[in-house]
Amino acid sequence: MTQIHATSPAHVAIIGGGPAGLMAAEVLSQAGVRVDLYDGMPSVGRKFLLAGVGGMNITHSEAWPAFLSRYAERAPNIAPLLRAFDADALCRWIHELGIETFIGSSGRVFPTDMKAAPLLRAWLKRLRDSGVVIHTRHRWLGWDENGALRIDSPEGEKTLNPEATLLALGGGSWSRLGSDGAWMLPLEQRGVGLAPLQPSNCGFEVQAWSEVMVSKFAGAPLKNIAIGLNDDVPRLGECVITATGIEGSLIYALSAPIREAINVHGVATVHIDLLPGRPVDKLQAALSKPRGSRSMAKHLHSQVGIDGVKAALLRELTDAATFADPALLARAIKALPLTLVKTRPLDEAISSAGGVTFEAMDERMMLKALPGVFCAGEMLDWEAPTGGYLLTACFASGRAAGIGMLDWLKQRN
């Protein structure tokens, strides 16, 4: 990692021990700055560790234009951060920690052992060796009337007056891991520009499934399908039927536009292609064959291979007239409309949208309303799909904030 040295010793406080806060701590400590890092939980990196339970997806090998497009309307704000510390730089940094990586068939990048814990252990050792002091069970409460940081600790409330402060407090999802969005109020009270926190990479609810769908198919995976919203090209993937609606990787990838459609119109209708590899005319021809004494369920299975949860969903979202007409049924199979009425709760979401706006910060990621206070990570107003994009931007923003703090400290001295 590039080392940028402060001209004189300084003391900073970092609030939040996720990837963004830890990366900023590394930048600062390597430059000779005294760093105290505070986290409200009993240990740091808890959401990072949980993200690695099913296989630590650290970043993505996708080419730059496509990679940057994953940040949608915030791509122009994220671009400078990623140019300074992109997926390749992140992998090199991981390798320096003694952790090897590989690229999976999906293009996602993983540690060789697929685990987050060894990476975090190696990282924390390096941070402690460089002088970073980590204070767990220390929760930030805001500022007192004199502008000092208020910290709730096991010994009672403390106040701090560091030369600079980084807030890296996560978003508003997974509150049991420390990201509860409680930081919004102190910042709002200080005049910081904020966008409301909303679920991202989340599931959605339907008005109501039938009893049959809930009792027989809640938890059933919908595999080898495609889903589209509006006139966009449908995305291939899979998702899961839940007791209240639908979730899973394919839905998460579309969660931002679905959520915004619901915000504007009250509902959002997606179209599910149950058989992406079969053209509608071929389906119609197959379904038009006489079925004789066979039931429609057996006819669907034998002619087009639809059964189980796909057949149940087709029954759930169409009517008898559609099943009686091969042309209508073929079109329904290729574009089955599913109306979604709301997101699942924010606390269930993988990540959150909203938070500190980029317009509230200068180019160093310092809050314009609060000189000497910087922000990084998921608490910023950006979102991205799963697949390594979230973590990459958290690392990159933490590094950028650390460099911004060094620059500000240098100017002050």
C-alpha positions in Angstrom: 0.0 0.0 0.0 1.2 3.5 -0.8 2.5 5.2 2.3 1.7 8.9 2.8 3.5 10.4 5.8 2.2 13.1 8.0 4.6 15.9 8.8 4.2 15.6 12.5 2.6 13.1 14.9 -1.1 13.4 15.2 -3.9 11.6 16.9 -7.1 10.5 15.2 -10.2 8.6 16.2 -11.9 6.1 13.9 -15.5 5.2 14.8 -16.4 1.8 13.3 -14.3 -1.4 12.9 -15.6 -2.6 9.5 -13.5 -2.8 6.3 -13.7 1.0 5.7 -12.6 1.9 9.2 -9.9 -0.7 9.4 -8.5 0.4 6.0 -8.3 4.0 7.0 -6.6 2.9 10.2 -4.0 1.1 8.1 -3.3 4.2 5.9 -3.0 6.5 8.9 -0.9 4.2 11.2 1.5 3.5 8.4 2.0 7.3 8.0 2.9 7.6 11.7 -0.4 8.9 13.0 -1.6 7.6 16.3 -4.9 5.8 15.8 -7.5 4.8 18.3 -10.4 2.8 16.7 -13.7 2.4 18.6 -16.4 -0.1 17.9 -19.6 -0.7 19.8 -19.5 -4.5 19.4 -17.4 -7.0 21.4 -15.1 -7.5 18.4 -14.5 -5.7 15.1 -15.4 -6.9 11.6 -18.5 -8.8 12.5 -20.5 -8.1 9.4 -17.4 -8.8 7.3 -17.1 -12.2 9.0 -20.8 -13.0 8.5 -20.5 -12.1 4.8 -17.8 -14.8 4.6 -19.7 -17.6 6.2 -20.9 -19.0 2.8 -17.6 -18.2 1.1 -15.8 -14.9 1.3 -16.5 -13.0 -2.0 -13.9 -10.2 -1.7 -14.2 -8.5 -5.1 -15.0 -9.1 -8.7 -12.8 -9.6 -11.8 -15.2 -7.8 -14.1 -13.7 -5.3 -16.6 -13.6 -1.7 -15.5 -16.6 -0.2 -17.4 -19.0 -3.0 -16.3 -17.5 -3.0 -12.8 -18.1 0.7 -12.4 -21.6 0.5 -13.8 -22.7 -1.6 -10.8 -22.7 1.6 -8.8 -25.5 3.1 -11.0 -26.1 6.8 -10.5 -23.3 7.0 -7.9 -20.7 5.6 -10.3 -19.2 9.1 -10.9 -18.7 9.5 -7.1 -17.3 6.0 -6.6 -15.0 6.1 -9.7 -12.2 8.2 -8.2 -12.1 5.9 -5.2 -11.9 2.8 -7.3 -9.3 4.2 -9.7 -7.1 4.8 -6.7 -7.7 1.3 -5.2 -9.4 -1.0 -7.7 -10.1 -4.8 -7.6 -6.6 -5.6 -8.7 -5.1 -3.4 -6.0 -7.3 -5.0 -3.4 -6.1 -8.4 -4.4 -2.5 -7.4 -4.2 -3.2 -6.0 -0.7 -4.8 -9.3 0.3 -1.8 -11.2 -1.0 0.5 -9.0 1.1 -1.4 -10.3 4.1 -0.4 -13.8 3.1 -3.8 -14.7 1.8 -4.0 -16.1 -1.8 -7.1 -15.6 -4.0 -8.7 -17.2 -7.0 -11.4 -16.2 -9.5 -14.5 -18.3 -9.5 -16.5 -19.3 -12.5 -18.8 -16.3 -12.0 -15.9 -13.9 -12.1 -16.1 -13.4 -8.3 -12.8 -13.3 -6.4 -12.4 -15.4 -3.3 -9.6 -16.1 -0.8 -8.3 -19.6 -1.5 -9.7 -21.1 1.6 -13.0 -19.2 1.1 -12.9 -17.8 4.6 -13.0 -14.3 6.1 -11.5 -15.1 9.5 -7.9 -15.8 8.5 -7.8 -12.6 6.4 -9.2 -10.5 9.3 -6.8 -12.1 11.8 -3.8 -11.3 9.6 -5.0 -7.8 9.1 -5.7 -7.0 12.8 -2.2 -8.3 13.6 -0.7 -5.9 11.1 -2.8 -3.0 12.4 -1.8 -3.7 16.1 1.8 -4.1 15.1 1.7 -0.7 13.5 0.3 0.8 16.7 -3.5 0.9 16.1 -5.3 0.7 19.4 -8.7 -1.0 19.1 -11.4 -0.3 21.8 -14.4 -2.6 21.6 -17.7 -2.1 23.4 -17.2 1.6 22.9 -20.3 3.1 21.2 -20.3 6.6 19.6 -23.1 8.8 20.9 -22.5 12.0 19.0 -20.9 15.2 20.2 -21.2 17.2 23.3 -21.9 21.0 23.5 -18.2 21.7 23.1 -17.8 19.5 20.0 -16.0 16.6 21.8 -16.9 13.0 20.8 -19.1 11.3 23.3 -18.3 7.6 23.7 -20.3 5.1 25.8 -17.8 2.6 27.3 -17.9 -0.2 29.9 -16.5 2.3 32.3 -19.2 4.9 31.6 -19.4 7.8 29.1 -16.1 9.4 27.9 -15.3 12.4 25.8 -12.6 12.6 23.2 -10.9 15.5 21.4 -8.9 13.9 18.5 -7.3 16.1 15.8 -9.5 14.4 13.2 -12.3 11.8 13.3 -13.4 9.2 10.8 -17.0 7.9 10.9 -17.2 4.5 9.3 -20.4 3.2 11.0 -21.9 1.0 8.4 -25.4 1.4 7.0 -28.7 0.5 8.6 -29.0 -3.3 8.0 -28.0 -6.1 10.4 -28.3 -4.1 13.5 -27.4 -7.1 15.7 -23.9 -6.8 14.1 -23.6 -3.1 14.9 -25.0 -1.3 11.8 -28.2 0.2 13.2 -28.2 3.6 11.6 -28.3 5.4 15.0 -25.6 7.7 13.7 -28.1 9.5 11.4 -29.6 11.6 14.2 -26.3 13.2 15.5 -25.3 14.0 11.9 -28.7 15.5 11.1 -28.5 17.6 14.1 -25.2 19.0 12.9 -26.6 19.9 9.5 -25.0 17.1 7.5 -26.8 16.2 4.2 -28.4 12.8 4.5 -30.5 10.6 2.3 -33.0 8.3 4.0 -31.8 4.8 4.7 -33.5 2.1 2.6 -33.1 -1.6 2.1 -30.7 -2.7 -0.7 -30.0 -6.3 -1.8 -33.2 -7.2 -0.2 -36.3 -9.4 -0.6 -39.8 -8.2 -1.5 -43.3 -9.0 -0.5 -46.4 -9.8 -2.6 -49.9 -8.8 -1.5 -50.4 -12.4 -0.3 -49.6 -15.9 -1.5 -52.2 -18.6 -1.5 -52.1 -21.1 1.4 -50.8 -23.7 -1.0 -47.9 -21.5 -2.1 -46.9 -20.8 1.5 -47.4 -24.3 2.9 -45.8 -26.3 0.0 -43.3 -23.9 -1.6 -42.1 -21.3 0.9 -38.3 -21.8 0.8 -38.4 -23.5 -2.7 -35.7 -22.3 -5.1 -36.6 -20.9 -8.6 -33.6 -22.0 -10.7 -32.7 -21.3 -14.3 -35.1 -18.4 -14.7 -34.8 -14.8 -15.9 -36.5 -11.7 -14.4 -37.0 -8.3 -16.0 -38.4 -5.0 -14.9 -40.0 -2.6 -17.3 -38.3 -2.9 -20.7 -34.9 -3.9 -19.4 -33.3 -7.1 -20.7 -34.2 -9.9 -18.2 -31.4 -11.1 -16.0 -30.6 -14.8 -15.7 -30.2 -16.4 -12.3 -32.2 -17.9 -9.4 -34.2 -16.8 -6.4 -36.3 -18.3 -3.7 -40.0 -18.2 -2.9 -40.6 -17.0 0.7 -43.7 -17.0 2.9 -44.2 -13.4 2.1 -42.8 -13.0 -1.4 -39.5 -13.5 -3.1 -35.8 -13.1 -2.4 -32.4 -14.3 -3.5 -29.5 -13.3 -5.7 -31.5 -12.5 -8.8 -33.9 -10.3 -6.9 -31.1 -8.7 -5.0 -29.5 -7.7 -8.3 -32.7 -5.9 -9.3 -33.6 -4.6 -5.8 -32.7 -0.9 -6.4 -34.9 -0.4 -9.5 -37.7 -2.5 -7.9 -37.5 -0.5 -4.7 -37.6 2.8 -6.6 -40.6 1.7 -8.7 -42.4 0.9 -5.5 -41.5 4.3 -4.0 -42.9 6.0 -7.1 -45.9 3.9 -8.0 -46.7 2.0 -4.9 -46.1 -1.4 -6.6 -43.6 -2.9 -9.0 -44.3 -5.6 -11.5 -41.5 -7.9 -12.6 -41.8 -10.5 -15.4 -40.4 -13.9 -14.8 -39.3 -16.1 -17.7 -39.6 -19.6 -16.4 -37.8 -21.1 -19.4 -35.2 -18.7 -20.7 -33.8 -21.1 -23.3 -37.1 -21.9 -25.0 -38.7 -19.4 -27.5 -42.4 -18.7 -27.2 -43.4 -20.2 -30.5 -41.7 -23.6 -29.6 -43.5 -23.6 -26.3 -46.8 -22.8 -27.9 -46.3 -25.7 -30.4 -45.5 -28.1 -27.6 -48.4 -27.1 -25.4 -50.8 -27.3 -28.4 -50.2 -31.1 -28.7 -53.2 -33.1 -27.6 -53.0 -34.2 -23.9 -55.7 -36.7 -24.0 -56.6 -38.0 -20.6 -53.5 -36.6 -19.0 -53.9 -33.8 -16.4 -52.6 -30.3 -17.3 -49.9 -30.7 -14.7 -48.6 -33.9 -16.5 -48.9 -32.2 -19.8 -46.8 -29.2 -18.7 -44.2 -31.6 -17.3 -44.0 -33.9 -20.3 -44.1 -31.2 -23.0 -42.1 -28.3 -21.6 -40.6 -29.6 -18.4 -42.4 -27.4 -16.0 -43.4 -28.8 -12.6 -42.9 -28.2 -8.9 -42.6 -24.6 -7.8 -42.6 -23.3 -11.4 -45.9 -25.0 -12.1 -47.3 -23.7 -8.8 -46.2 -20.2 -9.6 -47.8 -20.4 -13.0 -51.0 -21.5 -11.4 -50.7 -18.8 -8.7 -50.3 -15.9 -11.2 -52.6 -16.8 -14.1 -56.2 -17.8 -14.5 -58.1 -20.8 -16.0 -58.5 -19.0 -19.3 -54.8 -18.8 -19.7 -54.3 -22.5 -19.0 -57.0 -23.3 -21.6 -55.2 -21.4 -24.4 -51.7 -22.7 -25.4 -50.8 -19.3 -26.9 -51.6 -17.4 -23.7 -50.0 -20.1 -21.5 -46.8 -20.0 -23.6 -46.6 -16.2 -23.3 -47.2 -16.5 -19.5 -44.3 -18.9 -19.2 -42.1 -16.4 -20.9 -43.3 -13.3 -19.1 -45.1 -14.3 -15.9 -46.1 -11.0 -14.1 -45.4 -10.8 -10.4 -46.5 -7.7 -8.5 -44.3 -6.7 -5.6 -45.8 -4.3 -3.0 -42.9 -3.5 -0.6 -39.4 -4.4 0.5 -38.7 -6.6 3.4 -37.6 -4.7 6.5 -34.3 -2.8 6.4 -32.8 -4.8 9.2 -33.1 -8.0 7.0 -31.4 -6.5 4.0 -27.9 -7.4 3.0 -27.0 -3.7 2.7 -28.6 -0.3 2.7 -29.0 2.6 0.4 -29.0 6.2 1.6 -26.8 7.9 4.3 -24.3 10.7 4.0 -24.5 12.2 0.6 -21.4 12.8 -1.5 -22.5 16.4 -1.8 -22.1 16.8 1.9 -18.4 16.0 1.7 -15.4 17.6 0.0 -12.9 15.8 -2.3 -11.1 14.5 0.8 -14.3 12.9 2.1 -14.5 15.4 4.9 -17.9 16.7 5.9 -18.3 20.3 4.8 -20.5 21.1 7.9 -17.9 19.5 10.3 -14.3 20.3 9.5 -12.0 17.5 10.7 -14.8 14.8 10.5 -14.6 12.4 7.6 -16.9 9.6 6.5 -16.4 6.3 4.6 -18.0 2.9 3.9 -21.6 1.9 3.7 -22.8 4.9 5.7 -22.3 6.9 2.5 -25.2 7.3 0.0 -24.3 4.6 -2.5 -25.4 1.0 -3.2 -24.2 -1.9 -5.3 -25.2 -5.5 -5.9 -23.6 -8.4 -4.1 -20.7 -10.0 -5.9 -17.8 -8.2 -4.3 -18.8 -4.7 -5.3 -19.9 -3.7 -1.9 -16.7 -4.7 -0.1 -14.5 -3.2 -2.8 -16.1 0.2 -2.5 -15.9 0.0 1.3 -12.2 -0.7 1.2 -11.6 2.0 -1.4 -13.6 4.6 0.5 -11.8 3.8 3.7 -8.4 4.2 2.0 -9.5 7.5 0.4 -10.8 8.9 3.7 -7.5 7.9 5.4 -5.5 9.7 2.7 -7.9 12.7 3.0 -7.3 12.9 6.7 -3.6 12.8 6.2 -3.8 15.7 3.7 -6.0 17.7 6.1 -3.7 17.0 9.1 -0.7 18.1 7.0 -2.3 21.4 6.0 -3.2 22.1 9.7 0.4 21.5 10.7 
